[in-house]
């Protein structure tokens, strides 16, 4: 292979990777769903042992309910 070909491939893949990274960050910001602070606080207060004794499969499900 010629050095120019390797250089072009490297530049192209780097640019494509950066573009995809920026698109993912933008999509994450644009499509994120805000989480209720009360649910977050309740989830932090629970023991996080996933025992199912409360009837829910985990503490996050219990906090959502």
Protein Blocks (a to p, Z undefined) as FASTA:
>chain_A
ZZklmmmmmmmmmmmmmmmmmmmmmmmmmmpccddfklmmmmmmpgolonomnopabfkl
mmmZZ
